[in-house]
């Protein structure tokens, strides 16, 4: 999957994660993960099993900023190194996790440093197995995975493909992006657990002949940030995605649509079952009446031609007015304004017209905000009359703060 908007978040600075690394050719991916976590100012400590040290050295992890890096039991100066991660880290991730490590974790063994640390750790545990496909399929391995799941561990299942031994099948360590998101979810407050969240995101495409369409430059990045933020915080998320939207976490249900009417229909079907609606899509207000099912030819049209446009359904206003008691609605307003004060005034008016709980306005005529940008500056208004102007920040952090605001309403 493509890089998450949360690669540039500041909401995890100062959090602590303990990373266990077992013997596997996939050890190098743990280094890429370490870099990604450090970029967010997450403190990472590491334990390398004997098998892992056959592939990588403690010095390599130390050089990349891991601290401390643990090895064998009782070989350091501290007597209680096997307890330290459980006292300091907020989450623990074992990646790659070998078949032997799965067995030890499931059995509650404490015969090596990593298994003892895991046994003494009572926070969120994430395990990402990597092994030969036949070892992964073996009933003993599957029983161990089931046991860990039953105890509350999150399993990042292996991917499929060729393995170092030459076999093909399921067993490859999951992509680094999946490990990164799993680590962030383990470090996130689960204050949206039990919430069912629907998003609309990305552009719509309105056909005007057999091959051409009317659209806008929305990339879907803001919607992806919102979907990811809600999922990280424990929500069940359904995303109604226009064309070209980014990849989303595997735990997010994705419904692909093309036109505004298709988006309206899909969102209308989902909305009655949801607790929150985050309407982030850049929906075409008008749709051209198609000139036919074939490609429109330019011959004989040197003086141009006309297309008639008709209004599309107002998804935000319609579904907001249909909400039941307890449902919350966040709407977006993409505007071209000279300054943030003007944007705030427009956001204030749109919130009232659309009858939503929270309205987030963003300037799309600024190079560092809006369509295609990695950041947004926002004017935010809620139903109580509270208003704020947010300076430019990553779309991930905008999404995080909008979810927090919606929870408070």
N, C-alpha and C positions, 0 to 999 in steps of 0.2 A: 504494500500500500504506500501511497505518497506520504511525505512528511506531515505530521500532525501540526495544526496551528499551535498546539501547546509546546512545540519545540522552543518557543520564545516567551513562555509565560513567566511571570514573576511571583505567582501565587504559591510556589513550593519552596521558596528560598528559606533555608534554615531547617528544612525537614531532614530526617535521618533514615537511611535505608541500609540494611545489611544484605550483601550479595554473596551467595554461595556459588562456587564454581567447581564443577566436577569434571572428571577426565573425559574429554570428547574433542574431536577435531573442530567442533563448533565453539571452542573456548574463545576464539578470536572475536566472536560476536559479543562476548561479555565486555570486551574492551570498548567496542563501539557504543554499547549501552552505557558504560561508565562515563564516556565523554558526553553523551546526551544528557545524562542526569546531572553531571557537573555543570553543564551549561545553564541549568536552572538553579544553580547554587544549592543543590541537594548534597548533603554530606553522605558519603558512601564508605562503609567499611566492607572488607572482603575476607572470606575464608576460602583458601584453595585446598582441595583434597589432595591426597598423594597422587591420584591419577591426573588431576589438573596440572600439577607441577611437572608432569612428563611433557606437557604441551606448552605451558607458559610459566614464567617465573614470578615470584612475589615482587621483584624489583620492577617489572614491567607495570604492574598495577600501581605500585607506589609512585612511579614516575608520572603516571597519569592522574595522581591526586588522591588515590584511595588511602584511607587512614582509619584505623590500622589495618594491616593485612595479616591474617592469622594463618598459622600452619598446623603442625601436629599438636596434640594434647601435651601439655606440660613442657614444651620445648622453649617457651618464652619465660620472661621474668615474672609475669603475673599468674598467680595461682588460679584465678577465677576467670580466665579468658573465655571459658565455655559458657559463662553467664552474662558477660558484658553486653552482647548485642540485645539480649532480652531486657536489659536495664536502660538502654539508650536509644535504640532504633524504634521508629514507629511502624516499620514494615520490614518483611524479609522476603527475598526473592532468590530462588535456587535456579540458576540458568547458566549452562545446561545442567540438567539433572540426569544422571546416569541411571540405568536399571538398578544398580547396586544401591545408589542413594535413595531411590524410591522405596526399595525394600527396607532400608534402615529407618527411613522416616515413617513408613507405615507401621513398622514393628515397635516404634518408640525406642529404638536402640540409642545408646549414648557411648558407643565404643570409639568414635573418632570425633574430632573437633566440630565438624559441621553438624552431625546428627545430635551431638550433645547441645549445641547452640539452638538447634531447632526445637529440641525437647523442652528447653528452658525458655522458649519464646512464646508469649501468649498474645501477640498482636497478629495482624493479617499476614498470612503465609501464602506466597505465590510460588508455584512449581512449574517449570518449563522443561519437560523431558526431551531427551535427544538420544537416539540409539538406533541400532539396526532394526529394520522393519519387522523381522521375525521376532526379535526380542520384545518390541513394542506390542505385537499381537498376542504374545504368550499370555495364557490365562493368569499366570502368577503376577505379571506386570499389571494387567487390567484390574485384578483384585486389589493390588496395592494402590492404584489410582483411585478406585472406587472408595477405598478406606479413607484416603486423604480427603477426597471430596466430602465424604460423610462427616468428617471432622471439621469441615469449614474451609479447607485449603482451596484456593483458586488454581485450576490447572490450565495452563496455556498449551493446548494440544499441539503436537508436532505437525509439521507440514509434510506434504507428499513430494516425492521426486527421487532423484538419484542420490545415493549416499556414498561416503568415502570408500566403503568396502566394495562398491560396484553393484550392490543390490538397489532395486527401485521399489518404492512404496512409502508408507507413512512412517516417519521416524526422524526426519530432519528437524532441527531446532527451529521454532517459529521465527519469523522475521523480527529484526531488532525493533521495528516500529511497534509490533504487537507486544513485545516485552516491555518497551518504554511505556506504553499506555497502561499495561497491567500494573507496572510499578507505580505510576501516578494514581491509578484507581485505589491501590492499597494505601497510598499516602493521603487520600482525599477524605474529608468528612463525609459520612454517608447520610447527610441531612436531607437528601431527596429520595431516600429509600422508600419504596412503596408508592411513589408518585408515578403516574403514567403521563408521559409528555409527548405531545405531537409537535413536529416542526414542519413548516413549509420553507423551502430553501432553493436558492439558485434562480435562474431566469426561466421564462416560458418562451416557447417558439410558436408563433402564429403563422400558419402557412397562407401564402397568397397565390401560389400556383403549385404545380406538382413537385418542384424541387427547391423553391425559395421560401424564406420565412422572415417575419418581423420579430425582432428580439432586442436584447440589451446586453451590455458587457458584464453583467453579474457573473462572478466566478463561483459563488456558493461558499466562499471561505468563511464568511461570518456565520452562515448557517451550520457549517461543519464544526465551527468552534462552539456554537451553542449546543449542538447535538452531543459533542464530546464532553463538554462541561457537565451537562445533565447526567450523562452516562457515568462519568467519573464519580459523581456524587451519589450514585446508587439508583437513579431513576430508570424505569423502563421506557425506552425511547423509540418512537416511530418517526421516521423522516420521510416526508413527501418531497422528492427531489426532482427539480427540473433538469434539463439536459446539461451534461458537462460538469456536474457537481463532483467535488473531491470524494475520495474514499472515506469511509467512516469506520469506527471500531466494529469489530465483528458482532458485538452484542447489540448493535443498533439495527432495528428492522428498517429496511430501505424499500420505499415504493417509488418506482420511477414513472414520471409523467412527462408529457411534452407541452401541451397547450395550457392556457389558463383555465379553460373549462374542464380539462382532465384533472388539473390540480384541485379545482373546486370540488369535483365529484369524489376524488380520493380523500381529500381532507374532510368532506362532509360525512363520509362513511366512518372515518376514524373518530371524529370529534366527540360523539356521544359517550365514548368509552374512556375519555381522557380526563386528567385532572388539570393539566396545563396545556395551553396552546401558544407556541412561539412562532409568530408569523413573520418570517424573515425574508421570504421570497420576493424577488423583484418581478411582480406579476404585471403583464401587459394590461393596461386599463382598457385598451381597444384592440379589436381583432379585425384584420382585413377580410373582406368577403372574397373567397378564392375565385380566381379567374378561370378555373378549370382544373382538371386532374393532370393535365400534361404540362410540360414546360412552356411558359409563355414566350412567344417569339417576338423579336424586336422589329422584324420586317414590317414596313408600313407604319411604324410608330415613331418616326424621327421627331415628331413634335411632342412626344411624350404620351402619357395615358393617365387615367384616373383610377384610383381604387377607393371603394367605399369601406369605411370602418364602422363597426358596430361595437357597442359597449360589452365588455366582459363582466361576469359576476364579480361583485365586490366581496372577495373571500373573507377578508378581515372583518368587515362590518357585519356581514351576514352571519358568520359563525359566532362572533362576539355577542350578537343580539340573541342567538339561540342557546347561549350557555346556561347551564343549570346552576343551582346554588352550589357554591364552593369551587367552581371552575374559574381558573385565572387565565387572563389573556395578555400577552405581550405583543405589541405591534411595532413595526419599523416604518420609518419615513425617510426615503432617500431624497435629498433636496439639494438644489443649487442655490446657495445663499452667499452674501458677501462676508458674513461673520457669524460667530457662534450665537450672539444675541438674537440675530434674525432667525437662526435655526431654532432656537428655543421658542420663539413666538409661533413659528409654524408647527412645531411639535405640540405645543399647548392646544392649538386649534384642532389638529388632527386627532389628538387623544379624545377630545370631546366629541368630534364628529363620528369617530369610529366606535365610541363607547367601550374603550378598553381599559384595563387596570393599569397598564404601564405602556408608555410610548417612548421609543428610542429613535431619535432623529440623528442622521449622520450626513455630513456634507460629501457629495460625490463630485464636486468641482474643485477639490483640493487634491494635489498630487499624492499626499501621504495619507489620504483617507478615502473610504468608499470603494467603488468597484475596482477589483484587481489589486488593491493595496493590502499589505500585511497588517496595517494598523487602522484604527478609527478614532476620530474625536467625536464625542456624542453630546447631544442635549436630551436629557431624560426627564420625563414628567409622569407623575402617577395620579391616581384617581383622588387622592387626598389633597392634591395641590402642591405636594412637595416637588421641587425642581432642582436639577443639578446640571452643570456643564462639566464634562470630563475632558481633560487634555488628551492629546494623542497617546494611545497605548496599543499594545498588541490586541488583535481581535480575540485571542484566547482570554485575555484578562478582562476585556469588555464583556465577553460572554459569562465569565465567572461572576462578575459583579452584577450583571443583570439577573442571573439566577438567584443570587443572594437577595437582591431587592425584591424580586417576585415572591420569594419565600416569606419575606417580612410582611407583605401586604395581607 
